[in-house]
């Protein structure tokens, strides 16, 4: 398990977290500053709204499912896009998240005001998120200390996982030790 909160890391909701916004969620950390707080997007909440309904010009570049994802409860009327590039190049309209691990070195945000044509052929995968998750300075650390979140390393396929509904279990299963057993926790622990 990762020791600290860092850009490109994952927050995985523990079974104790029953907030409907985050229950069994997997959050990719996009920004973290000890003084300024933390920002991330929920990776495993596809909505029923197709990208063509809201941002039709970006639909051809979307990695399935072709829907908006519920990125979190903050500013749900705004959109944020993540895309992976196939190489180390930085195309116009794309900004690298972090130069760290392979999981995030090729991952960045997309300027949705840019013309999609400039990214056609430049990106390998893309998803659009409505809203984001945000914590003020010290808030996330407190939630982790209270047992609401596990902080784990991300892997290359997490952001664009083919079956978002299974991502929570998938991420937990690959952890070492007892944390892997948490993936077997039933949706309703009282039935256990």
URZIHU-V395558 format. One record per residue. RES is the residue in one letter. PHI is phi in whole degrees, 0 to 359 (none if undefined). OMEGA is omega as a letter, one per 30 degrees, with the letter a starting at -180 (* if undefined). NEAR is the number of other ideal C-beta (glycine too) atoms within 12 Angstrom. Layout:
# URZIHU-V395558
RES:PHI:OMEGA:NEAR ; RES:PHI:OMEGA:NEAR
This chain:
# URZIHU-V395558
X:none:a:25 ; X:294:a:27 ; X:276:a:11 ; X:224:l:18 ; X:282:a:36 ; X:208:l:29 ; X:299:a:29 ; X:95:l:37 ; X:280:l:37 ; X:245:l:42 ; X:255:l:44 ; X:245:a:45 ; X:298:l:38 ; X:281:l:31 ; X:299:l:29 ; X:287:a:20 ; X:281:a:26 ; X:251:l:17 ; X:301:a:19 ; X:301:l:13 ; X:290:a:23 ; X:231:a:34 ; X:303:l:23 ; X:54:a:38 ; X:264:l:37 ; X:236:a:44 ; X:247:l:52 ; X:272:a:49 ; X:279:a:44 ; X:260:l:40 ; X:215:l:29 ; X:210:l:32 ; X:218:a:19 ; X:304:a:17 ; X:268:a:10 ; X:259:l:15 ; X:109:a:24 ; X:225:l:37 ; X:228:l:33 ; X:206:l:42 ; X:230:l:44 ; X:284:a:46 ; X:273:a:43 ; X:244:l:39 ; X:234:l:37 ; X:292:l:31 ; X:265:l:25 ; X:266:a:15 ; X:266:a:21 ; X:284:l:20 ; X:299:a:32 ; X:297:l:16 ; X:287:a:16 ; X:248:a:26 ; X:227:a:29 ; X:301:a:15 ; X:293:a:22 ; X:267:a:33 ; X:307:a:23 ; X:297:a:18 ; X:263:a:35 ; X:282:l:32 ; X:270:a:28 ; X:307:f:19 ; X:291:a:24 ; X:279:a:25 ; X:235:l:25 ; X:287:l:34 ; X:258:l:45 ; X:279:a:33 ; X:287:l:40 ; X:156:a:34 ; X:277:a:24 ; X:263:l:26 ; X:47:a:18 ; X:292:l:25 ; X:268:l:13 ; X:245:a:21 ; X:241:l:30 ; X:225:a:38 ; X:243:l:43 ; X:244:l:41 ; X:217:l:39 ; X:253:l:35 ; X:257:a:29 ; X:285:a:18 ; X:227:a:14 ; X:279:a:13 ; X:292:l:18 ; X:243:a:22 ; X:291:l:29 ; X:301:l:19 ; X:85:a:26 ; X:229:l:32 ; X:233:a:23 ; X:299:l:24 ; X:289:a:35 ; X:198:a:24 ; X:266:a:17 ; X:285:a:19 ; X:294:l:21 ; X:304:a:18 ; X:299:a:29 ; X:240:a:30 ; X:298:l:23 ; X:260:a:32 ; X:253:l:42 ; X:204:l:36 ; X:265:a:37 ; X:249:l:39 ; X:282:a:20 ; X:288:l:27 ; X:273:l:15 ; X:283:l:23 ; X:290:a:15 ; X:302:a:30 ; X:301:a:16 ; X:288:l:19 ; X:258:l:34 ; X:302:a:20 ; X:83:a:15 ; X:263:a:26 ; X:244:a:36 ; X:265:a:26 ; X:213:a:29 ; X:204:l:38 ; X:222:l:45 ; X:243:a:42 ; X:241:l:45 ; X:267:a:33 ; X:81:l:27 ; X:207:l:36 ; X:255:a:41 ; X:220:l:30 ; X:227:l:32 ; X:284:a:17 ; X:306:l:17 ; X:86:a:18 ; X:295:a:22 ; X:295:l:33 ; X:302:l:21 ; X:295:l:17 ; X:295:l:26 ; X:294:l:30 ; X:297:l:14 ; X:280:l:14 ; X:91:a:15 ; X:274:a:27 ; X:225:l:37 ; X:258:l:36 ; X:252:a:34 ; X:227:l:39 ; X:285:l:29 ; X:268:l:39 ; X:235:a:26 ; X:308:a:20 ; X:278:a:25 ; X:297:a:41 ; X:297:a:42 ; X:243:a:33 ; X:305:a:30 ; X:297:a:18 ; X:237:a:17 ; X:305:a:31 ; X:296:a:19 ; X:262:a:20 ; X:298:a:34 ; X:303:l:38 ; X:295:a:27 ; X:301:a:27 ; X:295:a:39 ; X:293:a:31 ; X:300:a:20 ; X:277:l:23 ; X:284:a:24 ; X:272:l:14 ; X:69:a:12 ; X:294:a:13 ; X:300:l:23 ; X:298:l:20 ; X:290:l:15 ; X:298:l:29 ; X:299:a:25 ; X:271:a:16 ; X:297:a:26 ; X:292:l:13 ; X:304:l:15 ; X:247:a:11 ; X:301:l:15 ; X:289:l:8 ; X:274:a:7 ; X:283:*:10
